[in-house]
Amino acid sequence: MKILLLNRWEESKFSKLSKSRKNNHIPYKKPLIVGFILMLCGVALALASLHSVYQDLHNSGSQELEEGRYYVLDPPEIHGIYFVNSSKLNIRLHSSGVIELFLPERKITISSYEEKITKIINLNGSVTPILIYVVNATDKLLMEYDYHVSCYIRPHAWLAIPAAACSIIGVILSQISIFIMISTKKSRQNL
């Protein structure tokens, strides 16, 4: 009878010990895991935001020019964040005349006293509208143009904002959980 009572007492003591271990969860484990996952998501989103796509863009056409008038050549439309690799302007005049191109850094004069002239102008990576003034023209001057821009576009650059938010929140959660872990370990050592 004593042995049976002793075994029941040991069983109840063991069950209380196992219940206390179940109730004694680790308070820093979940925030540490969530913080680490958020940091990994932030890094993945940041890498995805850096993805670049190479594009060759053109704005081409023809225009009849009259003497004494100004015209504007617009660059091709570029959507999103971009990095220009090169830009150039091809101009072909089909009649005799003189035009002036006003570029951001300089002014270029193109004279056509023959039947046709083609001029290729390097724009040094500039992507701005170009002002054209017709100085002299016999009748109407026909101009063909091709505004060419080769660039790298980052279509997913907006992902950098959630990447930064995820990384910052992940770091904060990880630091909080590490401070909780240090304080719980110190309090257990003091007991």
Secondary structure, 3 states (H helix, E strand, C coil): CHHHHHHHHHHHHHHHHHHHHHHCCCCCHHHHHHHHHHHHHHHHHHHHHCCCEEEEEEEEEEEEECCCCEEEECCCCCCCEEEEEEEEEEEEECCCEEEEEECCCCEEEEEECCCCEEEEEECCCCCCCEEEEEEEECCCEEEEEEEEEEEEEECCHHHHHHHHHHHHHHHHHHHHHHHHHHHHHHHHHHC
